[in-house]
Amino acid sequence: MPLNSPMSLMSGAEFLLWASLAFVFWRKGLQRRFPAMGAYLALRVAAMPVLLGLLFGNLLVAYFFVFWAVYIASAVTLFFICMEIFRWILSSFSGLMRLGVVAFRWAALVSAIVGIATVSWGHRGVLIIPDIAYALMRSVSILELCLLAFLCLSMNAFKISPRELTFGLALGFGMMSANDFIQASVISRYASLTAPEQYFYESVILVTLGVWVAYCALPERARKPVVMPANSTIYRWNEIAAALGHGTQVAVQQPSNSFFLSDVEKVVDKVINRSLQSSESKS
């Protein structure tokens, strides 16, 4: 499956951008904040020369297995990257982060189960591998888009700046996810790598990598501590989430028994008065 000259140039540019991104990412020590992202970059940088070599060497069988192995490993790694970004967004709210991580894991599990359930099991042998891989990546892509939407809607509430690396990573993964969904809807799974639609797909990847390189290279503004008033809704939610699951005893105001006792006293008084009146009448 030979590549033409324009696609070969774009593939070479993509590899250079992945390598540049990995270099800047590791040079600035960002892998300590986002270890899953560091592993993802290492996987892409190491796998791309191998895949291009197999493709140019016309070793299609080896290319098939290596490509889908890297594809599935990327889908699994992307899940942990989404988890890292989600944790970083809620890092100032320990209660919401703990509760949100549990909900995030359940949402990822349900998404993966639903995705795999839609796989057509009519294929046999190795042909089932692409279906499973696409189902996993589709589930992760939905999580990435939801994460980007959540970040955009909660930026003001959590005091997150668009210049932060967290926002840049989420934006890039959102662009790639949208690109994957467009590719799945307009490009056949077994289409040629030199199809016209592939140029658009590759262009979006190059733009995304350029955005990531810019975010990693530019100095990141230090995130200021989030200060919330005690009567804010997010502060109350964080306190409630922090109390859940820790056996915290909450004082609940019980209704007073004074009304019941006063009623009993009235009944007793009536009975005594009636007894006195009946005894006086007999005497």
N, C-alpha and C positions, 0 to 999 in steps of 0.2 A: 504494500500500500504506500507508494512513494508520495511525497509531498511536493507541491509546486514551490516555486521560489518565494512568492509572497507569504505563504503559510510557513515555510521554513524560516523566514526572517522573523515572523511573529512568534514562532515557537522559541527561537533563539533569544529574542527580546524578553519573552516570558521567563526563561531560565535565568537570564541576567538580573531581572527584577526580583525573582525569588531569592537569588543568591545575595543581592544587595540588601534586601529586606532582612534576611537572616543575619547578615554581617552587622547591620546597624542594630538590630534587635539584641543580639548577644553582646555586642560591644558596650551598649548602654546598660547591660545587666537586667534587661526587662524580663528575662526568663525566670528571675526570682519571684516576680509578681505574677507572671502568667506562665507557669511551667508547661501546661498543656499546649499553649501557643508556640512555645519553643520547640516542643516535640513535633508539632504539626509542620513547622518550618523546616526542621531537620528532615522530616519524612519527604517533603516535597522537593527539597534541594537534592537529596540523595537519590530519589526515585526518577526524577525527570531525565537525567543523562542516560540512565539505564533504559528507560522507555524509548527515548529518541534513538538510542543505539540499536535496540531491537527492531524499531520501526524502519530505520534506514537499511538495516541488514536484512529486511524482509523475513524476519523470524516471527511469523504471525502467531504461532501456537504459544511460544514463550511470552510474546507480548500480551496475549489474551490473559494468561494467568497472572502475570506481574501487574498488569493494569488493574484488574479487578481486585487483587489483593491490596494494592495501594488504595484503591477507591473505598473498600470496606474499612480499612484502617483509618482513612481520613474521616469517614463518617463517625466512627467511634471517638476519634480525637476531637472532632468538632463538638460533640456533646459535652465533653469536659471543658472545652473552651467557653461554651455558652454558660456553663456552671461558674467558671472563673469570673466572667464578666458580670453575671448576676450577683455573685458574692461581693464584687467590688462596688457595684451600685449601692447595695444595702450595707456596706461595711460600717457606716456610722449608726446603724440601727440593728443592734445585735438580736433583739427579739424578732423583728420582722425578717431578718436574714435567716434565722434558724427555722422559723415557720415557713418562709418562702422557699427555702431549699428543699424541704420535704414536699411541698406542693409541686415544685419544679421537677423533682425526680419522678413523682407519680404521673405528671403530665407527659414526661419523656417516655415512661414505660408504656402508658396507654397509646401514645402516638406510634411507638415502635410496633406494638401489637396490632394496631389497626393497619399500619402500613404493610406488615408481613401478611396479614390476613387477606389483603387485596392481591397478593401474588398469585398468578396463574400457575398452578402446579401441574399443568398439562405437559410442560417441558420435562425432559428427563436428562439425567447426566449433568454435564457441565453447563448446559444451556440454562439451568435454573439459577446459576450464580449471578448473571446480570440482573435478573428480576429481583432477587433478594437484595443485591447491592443498591439498586435504584429505590427499593422500598425503604431501606435504612436511610439513604441520603435524603429522600423526600421527607421523612419524619424529622430529620435534623434540620432541614431547610425551613420547615414550618416553625420549629423552635427558634431559629435564627430570626425569622421575620417577626415573630411574636416578641422576641427579646428587643429588637429594634423599635417596635411600636411601643412597648412598655417604657423603654428608655426615653423616647421622644415625648411621651405623655407625662412622664414623671421628672423631667429635667429640672423644672422650677421647684418642685416639691423637695427634691433631694439635693438641690444646689449643685447640679452637674453642669459644667461648661462644655460647649461644643468643641473646645480646643483640647479637651482631655483625651488621652490615648484610649480610654475605655469607649468613649463615643466613637472614635475613629475605627476601632476594631469592629464594633457592632454595626457601624455604617457599611464597612467593607463586606462583612459577611451577609448583610442584608442585600447588598447589590449582587453578590455572587448567587444568593438563593433565588432572587428574582430572575437572574440570568439563566439559572438552571431550569426554572419553571417555564420560561419562554422557550428554551431549547427543547424541553420535553414536549411542548405543545406544537411546535412548528417544524422540528427536525426529527427525522426518523432515527431510531436508535442505531440502526446499522447503516446510516448514511455515510458517504465518503467524507474524509477529513478535509477535502478540498471543495465541499459544497459551499455555495455563496453564504448560506446562513452561518456557517462556521466562522466566517470572518467577523461577523457581528459579535458572536459569542466570545471569540478570542479578544476582540477589542475591549469588551467590558472587563475581562480579566486583567488586561494590561492597565486599564484605567484604575481598577480597584487596587492593584499592586502599587501603582504610582501614588495613590492616596495613602496607603499604609506606609510607604517609604517616607512620605512627607510628614506624617504624624509621628513616626519614630525618630526622624532626623531633627525635627524642630524641638526646641526646648519646651518641655511640658510645664505648665503653670501648676505650682503646688496646690493641692486641694485643701481648702480652708476647712476648719472644723465646722460641722453643721450645728447651728444653734437654733433651737426651736422653742417657742413659748410653751409654757406648761399647759395651756388650754388649747393647743393645736390638735387637730384630728390625728395627724401622723404620730405625734408624741403619745397620745392615748392609745393608739393601735399598737405602738411599739411596747408600751408598758403591759398591755393585755397579752400580746404575743409572748413577751418575756415571762409572764406569770404562768402561761399554759404549760402543763406537763412537768411542773416542778413541785407539785403538791402544796402550792401556796394556799394558805387558809384565808378566806375572805370573810370579813365580818358582815353578816346579813342582819339587818334590823328586823326583829320579830315584832308582830303586833302585840300591843299591850293587852294584858288581861284585866285591866281596871273596869272595862265595860261589862265583862262577864261577872266579876265579883259584885259590882254595884247592882246588877239585875238580881243576883242571888240574894243580896241583902234586902232588896225591895220585896221579894217573894216571902222571905222569912218574916219581915215586918208585917206584911199583910196577914200571914198565918197567925202570928201572935196577937194582932189586933182583933181578928175574928174570934180567937179563943177567949180573949178577955171579954169581948162583947157577949159571947154566948154564956159565959159563966155569970156575968152580971144579970143577964135576963133571967136565968134560972133562979138566982137568989132573990 
